Amino acid sequence: MTDSVKNTLLFVVVGGLILLTGFTQSWNSAILILNMGLISAIMSIGVNLQWGFAGLFNVGVMGFVALGGLAVVLVSTPPTPGAWSSGGYGVILALLLGAATVVSAVIVAQKLPKGRVQTLTIVGILLVGFFVYRGIFDPNVSAIEAIDPAVAGNIGGLNLPVLLAWPAGGLLAAGAAWLIGKTALGLRSDYLAIATLGIAEIIIAVMKNEDWLARGVKNVYGIPRPSPVVGYEVELQKDPAFLARAEWFGLDPVTASTLSVKLGYSLLFFIVLLVLLWMAQMALKSPWGRMMRAIRDNEVAAEAMGKDVTRRHLQIFVLGSAICGIAGAMMTTLDGQLTPGTYNPLRFTFLVWVMVIVGGSGNNFGAVLGAFLIWFLWVQVEPIGLWLMNVITTGMPDGSALKDHLINSAAHMRLFTMGLILLIVLRFSPRGLIPEK
Amino acid sequence: MDLLNALVALANFVIVPAVAYGSQLALGALGVTLIYGILRFSNFAHGDTMAFGAMIAVLVTWGLQAAGVSFGPLPTALLALPFAILGCIILVLVTDKLVYRFYREQKAKPVILVIVSMGVMFIMNGLVRFIIGPDDQRFSDGARFIVSAREFKAMTGLREGLAIKTSQGITVIVAVVAVVLLFWFLNKTRTGKSMRAYSDNEDLALLSGINPERVVMITWIIVAALATTAGVLYGLDKSFKPFVYFQLLLPIFASAIVGGLGNPLGAIAGGFIIAFSEVTITYAWKKVLTYLAPENLEPSGLVQFLSTDYKFAVSFAILLIVLLFKPTGLFKGKAV
C-alpha cells in the first residue's frame, strides 16, 4: 500500500466516523463536529507551521484564538452610541502613552551605558508613565462603561461585514505574536513555552476584565452572521423557496433551516481551510520551507550558512499565530457570541497540540487529519464514556454511591483519554499518523 | 501611632499573606527545579501532581473526620499528609516507569519530554476530575486563627488588626521544616550528594558509579513529597480546586526560573520574590498611605497598581525581565 493510498484511507475513515454520527445520532451534531473540526484543522495548521516546520514550542494558542474572537467583536458589531466621544479617544490616547512609556524605557535600556543612572532613568520613566497612563485611562474607561451597562458599556465595533473580521483576527493575533516573539524568541524552547503560556493567560485576563473593550465576562451576544451564505433560521422558515426545497428533501422546516445554516458555515470554513492548506503546502515545498526545516534540524549549521535564525523564527511565529487568530475569529463567528470565560488552556492550547502530534507534526495533511480525528473523539468520548460506565456498573446495585459517582464522572473521561492518546502516539508512533516526508 | 497602624496594616494585608503564598510557591518551585536539575526537562504536569496529592489528602481527611479523628486545633489534613505523600509517590513512580523511563533510555530531546509531560498532565488532570470532580472542596478544620484581628486590637489598642490564620502559620512552619530536611538531605547524606553530582555532571557521576535510576527514583519521591505538601498547604490556605492548581503552574515556573532553574536555593528565593510582587502590586495601598500621609494629602483613589485579576501578569512580567537581563536566573541556574 503506498503512502497516498494509506493517507486517503485515513481521511476516508475519519469522514466515515463523522457520517456515522450523522446516521446514528443526528445530522445536526455531525455537522457541528465537521464545523469545529474545520476550525480545529486551521488551528492545527498554524501550530504545525510553528512546531512542525520550525520547532517552535508555542503553548499560547489559546491567547491567539481569543484575540481572533476579540477582533470579531471589534470589527463586526455596531458601535455603541456615544462611546467614542465620551471616552474612546481618551482610552486610545492613554494606551498610546503607555506604549510610548515602554518603548522609551526600552530605548533608554539600549542606549544609556549600564549603571545606576540607567536603572534610575528606566524606573523613573516607568513610574511617571504608569501614573500618567492610569490618570488618563481610568476616567475614560469609567465613562465608556457607564453607557447603558446592561446591554453595552463597551466601545463597540466598526459595523463592518463579519467576514472582514477573520483577516482582522489574524492581523490582531499577528501583532501580538510579533510583540511576544520580539521579546521571547531566542530563549530556550522551554522558556518560550512558559512565556507563551503566560501570555495566553494574560490575554484572557485582559479580555475578562477590560469591560470597555468587549464587555468582559458579561459577554457579547448577537454577533452578525456572514450572510447571505449563512442565513437566519427564522427568516429561512418564512421563505417559500426554502420551504419547497426542504419539502423536496423530506425534512421539516425547522431541521432544514438549522442544517442549512450550519452547512453555510461549513462551506465558508472549508474554503478558508483549502486556501490556508494550499498556502502551507506551497510554503513547505518552497525554498523558504526547506530553509525552515534546515533551521529546525540544525540551528548552528543554518546560522553558519548565513541564515538569520532569530528573524526566521519571528517570521514563522507571527504567521502561525495569525492562522490561529483567523481560526479564533471563525469560531466566534460560528458561536455568534464572545465568552471570554470559556477559554481554557486545556481545550484551546493543549488539545490543538494533541491534534498536531497525533496527526503528524511537520505534515500539513497530518495536522488536518489529526484535528478532525481528535475533535471527533473529544466530542464522542463523553457518550462513549457514559456507555462504558453503564456497562461497568451493571453488576452494581442501583443507588450505590460508587455507581452514581462513576456514572456522574464519565464526563471527565475526556481529558484522561486525550492524555492517553497523546502518550500512546508519542511512544509507539512518534511521527504521527501521516509522518513528515 | 499612625506609623504603627500603617505597619500593622501592611503586615496584615501584605506581609503575612505574601509569606504564606511565597512558602507555597517555593515548595512547588523546588519540585520543578529538582526535576529540571536531575531529569532535565520542564515538568508541565507539576501543577496536576500537586492537585493529585492534595486530592488524596482531602479524601483521607474526610475519612478521618468521618471516623471522628481530629488533630485538636490543627487541621486534620496534617494527619492525612503522610498518606497523601505516599499516594503521590506511588503515582509519580508508576508514571516514571510507564512513561518517562522510555524517553530517558532513548536520550530524547528535552522538548519531547516536555510534550510527554503535557500528556501526563492531561491524564492526571482527568484522574483528579474523575475521582473528586472539578468543584471547590473545603477540608480545613481546627482553629481558624492563631491571632484574630479583634484579639490583636484588644491586646495592643491599635486601630488596625493583625490576623494570622492557622493555615498561614502552618504553611510557614511546614515549609521551613521541609526545606531544612531537603537541604540537609542534599548536602549531608550520601544519596543527596550523589543527586547533586548527577545534576552537575551526568557523565562524571556515572563514571564514579552512581546508579542513575536510583537517583531518578529518589528525585521523584522527593518531588512527590514536596508537591503534595505544597498542594495541601495551598488547599488549606485557599481552597482545593483542581483547575486552580493547573493555573499555579505559571507562578511556580516563574519562581523556579527567576531563581535559576536547577538551583534549589534560587527556587525558594524566586517563590518569595514572585509572591511579594504579586501581593504588593495588586494590593490597594490606600489604607497604609492614609496613615502615613500628612493630613489633607490622603490619596483619593485605591492606589492599586493592578487589579487582582492581573496577578498572572505580575509573575509573568518579572519572569520576562529576569529572562531578558539575566537568563540564568538570579542565582546561577543550570539553564542557558
Interface residues (C-beta under 8 A of the other chain):
Chain A: G55 F57 F130 D138 T183 A184 L187 R188 S189 D190 Y191 A193 I194 A195 L197 G198 I199 E201 I202 A205 K208 N209 P345 L346 F350 W353 V354 I357 N408 S409 H412 M413 R414 L415 F416 T417 M418 G419 L420 L422 L423 L426 R427 P430
Chain B: F41 S42 F44 V99 F102 P110 V111 I112 V114 I115 V116 M118 G119 V120 M121 F122 I123 M124 N125 G126 L127 R129 F130 I131 G133 P134 F246 Q247 L249 L250 F253 A254 I257 G301 F305 S307 D309 Y310 F312 A313 S315 F316 L319 L320 L323 L324 P327 A335 V336
